[in-house]
Amino acid sequence: MRYQNTAQQIAAAIQSAQVIAMTLVQQELRIVVKDAKQINVQTVDQIPGVVNEDMTDEYLHIILENKNCTQVVNELIEITEAKSVTPAELEDITAQLHQKNPIMKLVNVLSDIFVPLIPALVAGGLLMALDNILTQAGIFGPQPLVEMFPQIKGISEMIALMSGAPFMFLPILIGFTATKRFGGNEVLGAVAGAVLVMPQLVPGDKISEVMTSGHMPTWDFFGTHIAQTGYQGQVLPIIGVAFILATLEKFFHKHLKGALDFTFTPMLALLITGFITFTVVGPALRIASNGFTDALVWLVTTTGAVGYGIFGALYAPIVITGLHQTFPAIETQLLTNIAKTGGDFIFPIAAVSNLAQAGSAFGVFFLSKGNKDLRAVSSSAGTSALLGITEPAMFGVNLKYKFPFFIALGAAGVGGIVMGIFHMMSISMGPMSILGFVAIAPSKWLDYFVGIGVAFFIALIVTVVYGKTRVRRFSEK
């Protein structure tokens, strides 16, 4: 059979004795080898059933055709007699063999968590972009389409409902994949994510408002008041929760046996994780967020265009941490006092970051000629980022291949400087995308398009030019 032939040829190319362990993540086979210099990657590149490959300091990446990829890996394990491990276990093995760059290790962990979520994020992003088109005024006329054609209002509301689901309940999705990545029960991880978005909790975007009013609901726990805060749409807290949950679960599996393990491990792991989340993880994140926000406002207001550039380069990493969830509160204050502030400086910076991520994703699209799966993912993710939703582009494409993401950061920095030179600010909330001009004063529309255009085309061109040196990684053979 073809998958047996593919496995046999891979085993011959990488030399079975060199293999230490391997794992399959989606279509990507990761293999830890004893000596990377002994591997002839060009031979691997020519094997039928191999889409592309790459050899890093940590391990060999082999992207397999979607069809029969599991059978190929099972056959390869049998031939090489290597260990089949989880992604987390593979990270531990590589950490013992190599002094691994902690930044790249973090990138790999995030990739493992978010790659399985690509379909949901792409679908939600495109639906949200469609909703923006239907509901934003000034795109097709002075009124939004839903007011020009009232008969489509019901359809628009349904689209808005569906588009928000993947992002509102993102902690549940991340709880599933992150807990699995850290070696725990993924269903229990989804439950932990659900705990963070229960409707009884104060939504994440309302916390500042509720705290300012002095009406934050709390739990009284032996005299300690624990704030009932939610984490809708946030990333960093649930990743931390998943790590704690998986660690506790493994601890109880080790120390409880038989019926006690089956009965009490899930309850104890979830109970302790929930308590730690609401008493430590949440408050710590809120303190970090407030300090970060104050520093950000100081940076931009004090340094002008330079601050815009620095903020532009850092915006995508901020999105990864989930700290951008604190920005709406700042933006509301800026717009409320527009006579004094002049508008919202966060909006144009976010727009150049989003367009830069779109540019890099489309750069991968142009580099992946012949790889139908990657072209489909990169084009849809790039389109979503053009319309303001960058998670599919960042986590599904740019972070996965690393260099497009870092190129996008640089492009966003340049675009941010351009926005700073133009002293660009929005006068309302709106889509942080190619459609964002609707939130900008008409006299500044041209400046806005110049800023986002600079970010987009720098990211696109540099990704393509640099990527040509690594084109084997993208092209189907």
C-alpha positions in Angstrom: 0.0 0.0 0.0 1.1 3.6 -0.6 1.3 4.5 3.1 3.6 1.6 3.8 5.8 2.6 0.9 5.9 6.2 2.3 6.8 5.0 5.8 9.5 2.7 4.5 11.1 5.4 2.5 11.0 7.9 5.4 12.6 5.2 7.7 15.4 4.7 5.1 16.0 8.4 4.7 16.2 9.2 8.4 17.9 6.0 9.4 15.8 4.1 12.0 18.7 3.9 14.5 18.7 7.8 14.6 15.1 8.0 15.7 14.4 8.7 19.4 10.7 9.6 19.5 8.0 11.0 17.3 4.5 12.5 17.5 1.8 13.5 14.9 0.2 17.0 15.2 -2.5 17.3 12.6 -0.5 16.5 9.4 2.8 17.4 10.9 5.1 14.5 11.9 7.7 15.6 14.4 10.7 13.3 14.9 13.5 13.7 17.5 16.7 12.3 16.1 20.1 11.7 17.7 22.2 13.6 15.2 20.5 16.0 12.8 23.6 16.1 10.6 23.0 12.5 9.6 19.6 13.2 8.1 19.4 14.0 4.4 16.4 16.2 4.3 16.5 16.5 0.5 15.9 12.8 0.3 12.9 13.1 2.6 11.7 16.0 0.4 11.4 13.6 -2.6 9.3 10.9 -1.0 5.8 10.4 -2.3 3.2 11.4 0.3 5.5 14.1 1.9 4.2 17.6 1.3 7.2 19.4 2.7 9.9 19.1 5.4 12.2 21.2 7.6 15.0 20.3 10.0 15.4 22.5 13.1 17.8 22.2 16.0 15.1 20.4 17.9 13.6 17.9 15.5 12.6 17.0 12.0 9.3 18.3 10.8 7.6 16.3 8.0 4.2 17.5 6.6 2.4 14.5 5.3 -0.5 14.4 2.9 -3.8 14.4 4.8 -4.9 11.1 3.4 -3.4 8.1 5.3 -1.1 10.3 7.4 -2.1 8.4 10.6 -1.4 5.0 8.9 2.0 6.3 7.7 3.0 7.3 11.2 1.8 4.0 12.7 3.8 2.0 10.1 6.8 4.2 10.7 6.6 3.6 14.5 6.5 -0.2 13.8 9.5 0.0 11.4 11.7 2.2 13.6 10.6 0.8 16.9 10.6 4.4 18.1 8.5 5.8 21.0 5.2 7.4 20.1 4.7 10.3 22.5 2.4 13.3 23.0 3.6 16.7 21.9 4.3 17.7 25.5 6.4 14.6 26.0 8.3 15.4 22.8 9.0 18.8 24.1 10.4 17.3 27.3 12.6 14.9 25.3 14.0 17.8 23.1 14.6 19.9 26.2 16.8 17.2 27.6 18.8 16.9 24.3 19.1 20.5 23.4 19.3 23.9 25.2 16.1 25.0 23.5 15.3 28.7 22.8 12.5 29.5 25.3 10.8 31.9 22.8 10.7 29.2 20.2 9.5 26.7 22.7 6.6 29.0 23.6 5.8 29.5 19.9 5.7 25.7 19.4 3.4 25.3 22.4 1.0 28.0 21.1 1.0 26.4 17.7 0.1 23.0 19.2 -2.8 24.6 21.1 -4.2 26.8 18.2 -3.6 24.8 15.0 -6.6 22.4 15.8 -8.8 25.5 16.3 -8.1 26.9 12.8 -11.5 25.8 11.3 -13.5 27.4 14.1 -11.4 30.6 14.1 -11.5 31.0 10.3 -15.3 30.4 10.2 -15.9 32.9 13.0 -13.6 35.5 11.6 -15.2 35.4 8.1 -18.7 35.5 9.6 -17.7 38.5 11.8 -16.3 40.3 8.8 -19.6 39.6 6.9 -21.5 41.0 9.9 -19.3 44.2 9.8 -20.1 44.7 6.1 -23.8 44.4 6.8 -23.9 46.6 9.9 -21.3 49.3 9.4 -22.5 52.7 8.1 -20.6 54.5 5.3 -19.5 51.5 3.3 -22.3 51.4 0.7 -23.9 54.7 1.7 -24.6 56.9 4.8 -26.7 54.0 6.2 -25.6 50.4 6.9 -27.1 47.7 4.7 -29.4 46.4 7.4 -31.1 49.8 7.5 -31.2 50.2 3.7 -32.7 46.7 3.4 -34.6 45.9 6.6 -35.6 42.5 5.3 -32.0 41.3 5.9 -32.0 42.3 9.6 -32.9 38.8 10.8 -30.1 37.2 8.7 -27.6 39.8 10.0 -28.6 39.1 13.6 -28.2 35.3 13.0 -24.7 35.9 11.4 -23.7 38.1 14.4 -24.7 35.3 16.8 -22.8 32.6 14.9 -19.7 34.8 14.4 -19.3 35.6 18.1 -19.6 32.1 19.3 -15.9 30.9 18.6 -14.5 34.1 20.3 -17.0 34.4 23.2 -16.4 30.8 24.1 -12.7 30.7 23.1 -11.7 29.6 26.6 -13.7 26.4 26.2 -12.0 25.6 22.8 -8.5 26.5 24.2 -9.3 24.5 27.4 -9.8 21.4 25.3 -6.6 21.7 23.1 -4.3 23.2 25.8 -5.1 20.6 28.4 -4.5 17.9 25.8 -1.2 19.6 24.9 -0.1 19.5 28.6 -1.0 15.9 29.0 -4.4 16.1 30.7 -8.0 15.1 29.9 -9.1 17.5 27.2 -12.8 17.2 28.1 -12.0 18.2 31.6 -10.1 21.1 30.1 -13.2 22.2 28.1 -15.2 22.1 31.4 -12.5 24.4 33.0 -12.9 26.7 30.1 -16.6 26.7 30.5 -16.2 27.7 34.2 -14.4 30.9 33.0 -17.3 32.0 30.8 -20.3 31.1 33.0 -23.1 33.8 32.6 -23.1 34.4 36.4 -19.6 36.0 36.1 -19.0 39.6 35.1 -18.0 39.6 31.4 -14.3 40.5 30.8 -15.1 43.7 28.9 -17.3 45.0 31.7 -14.9 44.4 34.6 -13.5 48.0 34.6 -16.9 49.5 34.5 -18.3 47.4 37.3 -15.2 47.9 39.5 -15.4 51.7 38.9 -19.1 51.6 40.0 -18.1 49.7 43.2 -20.6 46.9 42.5 -18.3 44.0 41.8 -20.0 40.8 43.0 -17.8 38.6 45.2 -17.7 35.2 46.9 -17.0 35.2 50.6 -14.5 32.4 51.3 -13.7 32.2 55.0 -13.6 36.0 55.1 -11.7 36.4 51.8 -13.7 38.2 49.1 -13.1 36.6 45.6 -14.2 38.7 42.6 -16.7 37.0 40.3 -14.8 37.9 37.1 -15.2 36.2 33.7 -12.7 35.6 31.0 -14.8 35.6 27.8 -12.6 35.9 24.7 -9.3 35.7 26.6 -6.3 33.5 25.9 -3.7 33.7 28.5 -5.8 32.8 31.6 -7.2 29.5 30.1 -3.7 28.4 29.0 -2.5 28.8 32.6 -5.6 27.1 33.9 -5.1 24.2 31.5 -1.5 23.8 32.6 -2.5 23.8 36.3 -5.4 21.4 35.6 -3.2 18.9 33.7 -0.5 19.0 36.3 -3.0 18.4 39.1 -4.7 15.6 37.2 -1.4 13.8 36.6 -0.6 14.2 40.3 -3.8 12.6 41.4 -3.6 9.9 38.8 -0.2 9.0 40.3 -1.4 9.0 44.0 -4.9 7.8 43.8 -5.6 4.2 42.6 -8.5 2.3 41.1 -12.0 3.6 42.0 -10.7 6.5 44.0 -8.8 7.7 41.0 -11.8 7.4 38.7 -14.2 9.0 41.1 -12.2 11.8 42.7 -9.4 12.9 40.3 -11.6 14.9 38.0 -13.4 16.6 40.9 -10.3 17.5 42.9 -8.4 18.7 39.8 -11.2 20.9 38.7 -12.0 22.2 42.2 -8.5 23.2 43.0 -7.8 24.6 39.6 -11.0 26.8 39.8 -10.0 28.1 43.2 -6.5 29.0 42.1 -7.9 30.6 38.9 -10.2 33.0 40.7 -7.9 33.7 43.7 -4.5 34.0 41.9 -4.5 33.7 38.1 -7.3 36.2 37.6 -6.2 38.9 40.0 -2.6 38.6 38.9 -3.6 39.0 35.3 -5.7 42.1 36.1 -2.8 43.7 37.9 -0.5 43.0 35.0 -3.0 44.3 32.6 -3.5 47.6 34.4 0.2 48.2 34.7 0.7 47.3 31.1 -2.1 49.6 30.0 -0.7 52.6 31.9 2.7 52.0 30.4 1.2 51.8 26.9 -0.7 55.1 27.2 2.5 56.8 28.5 4.6 55.4 25.7 2.3 56.6 22.9 1.4 60.0 24.4 5.1 60.7 25.2 7.0 59.5 22.2 4.5 60.1 19.3 5.4 58.3 16.1 8.1 56.2 17.8 5.5 55.0 20.3 3.1 54.2 17.6 5.8 52.1 15.9 6.7 50.2 19.1 3.1 49.6 19.9 2.4 48.4 16.4 5.2 45.9 16.6 4.0 44.6 19.9 0.3 44.5 19.2 0.2 41.0 17.8 2.1 39.5 20.8 -0.3 41.4 23.1 -3.2 39.7 21.3 -1.5 36.3 21.9 -1.5 37.0 25.7 -5.1 38.2 25.7 -4.1 41.5 27.3 -5.7 43.4 24.4 -9.0 42.6 26.1 -8.3 45.6 28.4 -8.1 48.0 25.5 -11.8 48.6 24.9 -12.0 50.3 28.3 -9.2 52.6 27.4 -10.7 53.3 23.9 -14.0 54.2 25.5 -12.4 56.7 27.8 -10.4 58.2 24.9 -13.5 58.5 22.7 -15.6 59.9 25.6 -13.1 62.7 26.1 -12.5 63.2 22.4 -12.4 67.0 22.7 -9.4 66.6 25.0 -7.8 63.4 23.6 -8.4 63.9 19.9 -9.6 60.3 19.5 -8.5 56.7 19.9 -4.9 56.0 19.0 -5.2 52.2 19.7 -7.6 51.7 16.7 -5.1 52.6 13.9 -2.3 50.7 15.6 -4.4 47.6 15.8 -5.4 48.0 12.1 -1.7 48.1 10.9 -1.0 45.0 13.0 -3.9 43.1 11.5 -3.0 44.1 8.0 0.6 43.1 8.5 -0.5 39.7 9.7 -2.7 39.5 6.6 0.3 40.4 4.4 2.4 37.7 5.8 -0.4 35.1 5.5 -0.8 36.0 1.8 3.0 35.8 1.5 2.8 32.2 2.6 0.0 31.7 0.1 2.3 32.8 -2.8 5.1 30.6 -1.5 2.9 27.5 -1.2 2.3 26.9 -4.9 1.2 23.3 -5.4 0.3 22.8 -1.7 -3.5 23.0 -1.9 -4.2 22.6 1.8 -1.7 25.3 2.8 -2.9 27.7 0.1 -6.5 27.2 1.2 -5.7 27.9 4.9 -3.4 30.9 4.2 -5.8 32.5 1.8 -8.8 32.3 4.0 -6.7 33.3 7.1 -5.3 36.2 5.2 -8.7 37.3 4.1 -10.0 37.1 7.6 -7.1 39.2 8.8 -7.8 41.8 6.1 -11.2 42.1 7.7 -9.9 42.4 11.2 -9.8 38.9 12.6 -6.1 37.8 12.9 -6.2 34.7 15.1 -6.5 32.3 12.1 -3.5 34.1 10.3 -1.4 34.3 13.4 -1.9 30.9 15.0 -2.7 28.9 11.9 -0.1 30.2 9.4 2.4 32.8 10.6 3.3 31.4 14.0 3.3 27.9 12.6 6.1 28.8 10.2 7.6 31.4 12.6 9.4 33.8 10.2 6.2 35.2 8.7 5.0 36.2 12.1 8.2 38.1 13.0 8.2 39.8 9.6 4.7 40.9 10.3 5.8 42.4 13.6 8.4 44.5 11.8 5.9 45.6 9.1 3.4 46.6 11.7 6.1 48.7 13.4 6.8 50.6 10.2 3.0 51.0 9.6 2.6 52.2 13.1 5.3 54.9 12.6 3.4 56.1 9.5 0.2 56.3 11.5 2.1 58.2 14.1 3.5 60.7 11.6 -0.1 61.3 10.4 -1.2 61.5 14.0 -3.9 59.0 13.1 -6.8 58.5 15.6 -10.3 57.1 15.2 -13.4 59.0 16.1 -15.5 56.0 16.9 -15.3 52.2 17.3 -15.2 50.1 14.2 -13.6 47.2 12.4 -9.8 47.3 12.8 -9.3 46.3 9.2 -9.3 47.4 5.6 -12.9 48.6 6.4 -11.7 50.6 9.3 -11.8 53.9 7.4 -15.5 54.1 8.5 -14.2 55.0 12.0 -11.8 57.6 10.8 -12.6 61.2 9.9 -13.1 61.5 6.1 -10.2 64.0 5.8 -7.9 61.2 7.1 -9.1 58.4 4.9 -6.2 58.6 2.5 -3.7 58.7 5.4 -5.3 55.6 6.9 -5.1 53.6 3.7 -1.4 54.7 3.3 -0.6 53.4 6.8 -2.3 50.0 6.5 -1.0 49.7 2.9 2.6 50.1 4.1 2.1 47.5 6.7 0.4 45.0 4.4 2.8 45.3 1.4 6.0 45.3 3.5 4.9 42.1 5.2 3.8 40.5 2.0 6.9 41.3 0.0 9.5 40.6 2.7 7.7 37.2 3.5 7.8 36.2 -0.2 11.4 37.3 -0.7 12.8 35.7 2.5 10.5 32.7 2.1 12.0 31.8 -1.2 15.1 30.7 0.6 12.9 28.2 2.5 10.4 27.4 -0.3 10.7 23.6 0.1 8.9 24.0 3.4 5.8 25.2 1.6 5.7 23.5 -1.8 4.1 20.2 -2.4 6.5 17.8 -4.2 
